[in-house]
Each structure stands twice: as structure tokens, then as C-alpha cells.
Amino acid sequence: MRATLRASIKRRRPLTFGGVKNARKDSQAAQVAFGKAMQKFRAASGLSQEKLALACGIHRTYIGSVERGERNVSIQNMARIAAALNVPLSRIVAAMEE
């Protein structure tokens, strides 16, 4: 084990613990999927990002970054967005899997 650690340090290669990189990719995929699902429901309701932001009390740039999958949305904000869209949160989450 020491030889492996020394070799890793010598090569300056980071040690990885199985699945850490995959977990990060899965998290980002979930963010993108939620954003696309949210965007679909927002477009269906005829709201702009700005009007949705006003309805749920969230800044308009935050809404845009959520739709692009750049934000890790809290469950509280997910619920606020779903309420403003008049859609159960469970429907948005189900649409993520489509």
C-alpha cells in the first residue's frame, strides 16, 4: 500500500475512491434533467422566466441557471417553482425521467 501511495504522489495523480467521479456526473445529469422538465412546464403554462421568477419570489437569473442545469436546486426552491407553475412537484420529478 505504501508503494502505491508513494507512486501516486510521485506521479502527482489524485487518488480516486470508486464512484466519486460518477456520482458527480449523475448529480449534474439530475440538475440538467430537472431544468429541462421545469422549462417544459414553464413553456406549457406560457410564462416567461421573469414572470415565473416573480410568481415564486426567486431572482430571474436563478430561474435561467436552473433551466440550464447550472444550479443544484434545493427542495424548498423546487417546491416554490412547482407551486408557481401550478404543477405538483412529483410531476416535474417524474418528467425528469422521460
C-alpha atoms as one frame of an Amber mdcrd trajectory, in Angstrom:
protein
   0.000   0.000   0.000   2.790   2.419   0.849   4.413   1.791  -2.509   1.141
   2.621  -4.274   0.733   5.806  -2.264   4.314   6.848  -2.958   3.897   6.090
  -6.661   0.689   8.131  -6.731   2.362  11.058  -5.022   5.386  10.777  -7.280
   3.210  10.938 -10.413   1.001  13.625  -8.901  -2.072  11.657  -9.837  -5.013
  12.175  -7.492  -6.294   9.174  -5.617  -9.866   8.360  -6.523 -12.325   6.470
  -4.440 -14.566   4.358  -6.666 -17.607   6.176  -7.887 -16.834   9.724  -6.787
 -16.476  10.967 -10.353 -19.573   9.043 -11.446 -21.593  10.499  -8.574 -20.646
  13.991  -9.720 -21.750  13.209 -13.282 -25.049  11.755 -12.011 -25.671  14.887
  -9.949 -25.066  17.137 -12.934 -27.314  14.955 -15.088 -30.074  15.318 -12.494
 -29.667  19.105 -12.487 -29.947  19.238 -16.272 -32.952  16.880 -16.260 -34.772
  18.984 -13.655 -34.037  22.136 -15.632 -35.399  20.668 -18.857 -38.523  19.372
 -17.122 -39.095  22.723 -15.424 -38.612  24.542 -18.728 -41.165  22.257 -20.398
 -43.815  23.030 -17.769 -42.989  26.751 -17.808 -43.359  26.924 -21.588 -46.614
  24.962 -21.429 -48.020  27.443 -18.936 -46.997  30.372 -21.150 -44.813  32.058
 -18.531 -41.539  33.780 -19.237 -38.600  33.166 -16.924 -39.125  36.629 -15.465
 -42.840  36.085 -14.765 -42.106  32.700 -13.178 -39.416  34.310 -11.034 -41.852
  36.981  -9.848 -44.525  34.366  -9.108 -42.255  32.251  -6.929 -40.133  35.017
  -5.393 -36.845  33.856  -6.888 -34.457  36.011  -8.911 -34.908  35.712 -12.678
 -31.266  34.826 -13.326 -31.588  31.930 -10.879 -34.505  30.540 -12.903 -32.416
  30.680 -16.078 -29.451  28.963 -14.471 -31.726  26.221 -13.101 -33.142  25.611
 -16.571 -29.611  25.323 -17.959 -28.696  22.808 -15.247 -26.116  25.083 -13.651
 -27.693  25.114 -10.185 -28.189  22.438  -7.578 -31.732  23.396  -6.609 -32.866
  22.990  -3.017 -36.082  21.110  -2.317 -37.580  24.367  -1.000 -36.948  26.168
  -4.280 -38.219  23.166  -6.230 -41.464  23.358  -4.252 -41.748  27.130  -4.801
 -41.235  26.712  -8.547 -43.763  23.882  -8.756 -46.335  25.929  -6.822 -45.820
  28.918  -9.129 -46.313  26.629 -12.143 -49.460  25.098 -10.563 -47.936  21.658
 -11.083 -47.278  19.075  -8.368 -43.570  18.711  -7.734 -43.957  14.969  -8.261
 -44.977  15.604 -11.892 -41.838  17.656 -12.544 -39.677  14.958 -10.957 -41.471
  12.273 -12.995 -40.856  14.311 -16.160 -37.131  14.235 -15.369 -37.117  10.530
 -16.189 -38.762  10.933 -19.589
